[in-house]
Amino acid sequence: MAIELRYRVVDVFSERPLAGNAVCVVLDPCPEPVMGAIAREVNLSETTFPTVVGDDEYEVRIFTPTTELPFAGHPSLGTAWVLGPRRWTQTSEGATVVVEADEMGAAMGQPTPEIREAPRTWLTDADLDGGDGAYRAEAGGMAHLLVPTAARLDRVRLRPAALVELAERARVTTVGLFGPLDHTTIQARVFVPAGGFEDPGTGSAAGPIALLARRLWGTAADVIIRQGDQIARPCRIEVHAEEGDVRVGGRIAACAEGMFTL
């Protein structure tokens, strides 16, 4: 017997479609064994499977084409936006967060990240000598290795094999480089070594990046992170970063909708 599952694709951190970071949101109840297969079929960085459990609450499963994630930023924002304008409480395996969605976009509070300085030798071994130190940030079950740098990010050239080794050594999902453009703007590039791709907009890393930028360079509490420009998927991530009060959001644009018939 065939099952039909409605879905929508939205582009997060963008006010127009075919930019930002896309997420596929499956709206109908999906058998668990099928979730990973759908994520592989869609082949976006993430696909989500929300289940509304109350007037303003839902639970969500978040899948990449290869694995399930405990938490992720732009899928959380996109999922809440698709479910409708409201102040939602989202629960995933790694975190419970409040996401406020309106007609233009969404914003969420983030778990307070644990940020620790990492050995500089890690950068040397990975040919990242231009980095000004390294920091391991973890929250909601997601871990990132963040490298502040004054280098122009459009000229960065990285060895994929070295990034994979670095991510395994640091036990992180992503490796990100970032630096200030001015008092309220940060540039960033974030790579997912195990997946072999560059992420257009990384909501779960945006809070730690903004917090580190405040500590290192005295940037403002409210900043815009520019990410994805180098891969033609420009993202503009809005971040409020104070110790104990981290919020991440942005505009969201509808892009596609349809139905899986399985």
N, C-alpha and C positions, 0 to 999 in steps of 0.2 A: 504494500500500500504506500503510495507516494505521500510525502509530507511537503508542505509549502511553508517557507520561511521568508517573511518580508525583511528587507534590509534597506538601509540608507548609508550613503557615503558622504561624509562632510569633511571639509578642509579647515583645520584648526589653526589658529594664529594668522588668519588671513581674512580680509573683507571681500575677497573674490574667489570664485572656484578656480581649480587647476593651479593653485598656489598653496602655501602653508603645508601642513602635515596632515595627510588624509587618514581617516579611520573609518572602518566599516562597522556599523552597529546593526546587529541582528535583533529584530524586534519580537519575534515569536519564540516560544519555548523550543529549545533545541536539545535533542538527545546528546548527552555528554560525549559519546564516542565519535560524534560527527563534528564536534567543535573544531578540533585540530585540522580535520580535513577541509572544512570550510575556510579556515584561516590560510591554509596552503593554497586553496583555489583562488582566493581573493589576492593573496600575495602582497598585501600592504604590510607596513611595519607592524600594525596591530589590528585585530578584529575583536569586538566585544560582544558579550552575550549578557545583557542585563535582565534581571527579574525584579519587577516592582513588587514590594512586600508591604507597602503602606501608602498613605496619601502623599508622603513626601520622602519616601525611603526606597532604595533599591539595592540589590546585591548584584555584583558583576564579576564575570570571568573575563580575563584579558589574555588573548593568544597572539603570538607572533606566528609566522609560518613554520617555526620549528619548535616552539616551547610555550608554556603558559607562564605569565608573569604575575607576581604577587601584587603589583601596583604599577601604574604608569600615568604620566601627566596628561598628555594630549588626549589619550583615549578616555580618560575620566571627564574632561571638559566636553569632548564631542558627544559622549554618551548622554550626559545630563542635558545638553542642548537639544539633542534629538528627542528626548523624553518630554521636553516642553519647559516653558518658562516657570521657574519655581526655585525655591531654596531646598535643594535635595541633600539628603544624607546618603552617601555612597559607601558601601562596605565591600571590600575585596579581601583577598587572602592576607595582604600585607598591611592594610590600613583602612581606617574609617575616616572619611573626609567630608566636609560640607562644600557643596558645589552650588553656586548661585548662577542660574541661567536666565537670560532674557532674550529678546528678539535679535540682539546684535551679537551676542557671544556669551561667554561664561568665565567665571573666576572661582578659584577654590583655595581654601586654606591647605597648607602642606604640613605634614608631620615635621617636627623640629629635627633637622639633620644632625647627625654626629659627624663632625669634621675633624680629621687628624692629618697632620703633616706626614708625608711619605718620604722614604729615602730618595735623595737626589740621584743616587746611582741608578735607580730605575730609569730615569730619563736618559742618562748617558748610554746605558745598554740598549735603549730603544731608539737611539739617534735623535733624541729630542733635546739637544744641548741648548737650544734657544729658549727653553722654558725657565721661568723664574721660580723654581720649586715645583712641588706636586702635593696634592691634597686628596685624601680619600674621604668621600662624603657618602653617608648611608642614611636612608630614611625609607620607611614603608617597605622594607625588604629589597629595595633597589640600591645598588652601589655604583658610584662613579669615581673615576680618577680624573681630577681636574687640574689643569696645568695653566697657570697664569703666564702670559707672555706679552712682550711689547712688539713682537714680530707682526708683519702684515699677514693676516690669515689667508688671503687669496694666493699667497706665494708658498704656503706650507706644502711640503712634499713628504709623505710618510710611507714607510715600508709596511705593507699589510702584514707580513709575517712577524715583524717586530711588534706591531700593535697587538696581535693575537697573544704573543708571548707576554707582553706587558700586562694585558688584561687578566690573563691567567695568573700571573705572579701577584697582582694586586687584588685578585678575586672580585673583579668588577664586571658590570655589564657594558659600560661605555667608557671611552677615553675622550675627554673634552679639552679643547684649548680655548682660552678667552682672554680678552683684554679690553680696557676702556677706550672708547672713542671720544667721549667727553663726560661731563659730570653726571649725565642722565642716560647715557647710551653705552651699551657693552656689545662688542662683537664676539661671536662664539662659533666654533665648529665642533660637532660631537660625532664620534665614530662608534659603531657597534662592531668590534673586531670579529666576534664569533659569527656574525651574520654577513660580514664582508661588505657593509655598506655605511654610508654617512647619513645620519639622521637629520631631516630638515629642521625639526623643532622639538626640543627635548624638555617637556614640562617638568619632569621629575628632577632634572639637573638644574633647571633655571633658578630655583630658590637657593640652593647651595652656591651657585655661581654668583648671584647677586650679593649674598652674604659675604663671600670671600672678597668680592670687589670692594665692598664697604670697608672691610678690615684692612685690605692692602693699599687701596688708593683713595679711600674716603669718598667714594661715589655716593649719590643720593639714595635715600631710602626707597624712592620710587624710580624705577629705571625701565628702559626698553632694551631687551636683548634682541639683537639682529642675528638671525641664524638662517641657514639654508640658501643664502644668496649664491654661493659658489656652485650649487647643484640645481639652480633654476627653480627652487621651491622656497621663495622668500617667506620667512616667518618673522613676525613681530610679537614678542612675548612680553607682556606687561607684568612686572614683578614689584611687589612691596616686600622689602627685606629688612626686618628688624629682628633682633634676637627674641625668639619666642613668638613672633608674629610674622609668618611668611605666607604670602598670597601670590598666586600665579594665575594669569588669565590671558584673554585676548579675544579678538573677533573670530567668528566662525561663519563659513559659507556653505550652503547646501550645494552638492555637486551631482549626485546620482541617487536613484532609488530603483528597486526592483524586487524580484522574488527568486529564491532558490526553490527548485522543484526536484526533490530527491526521492 
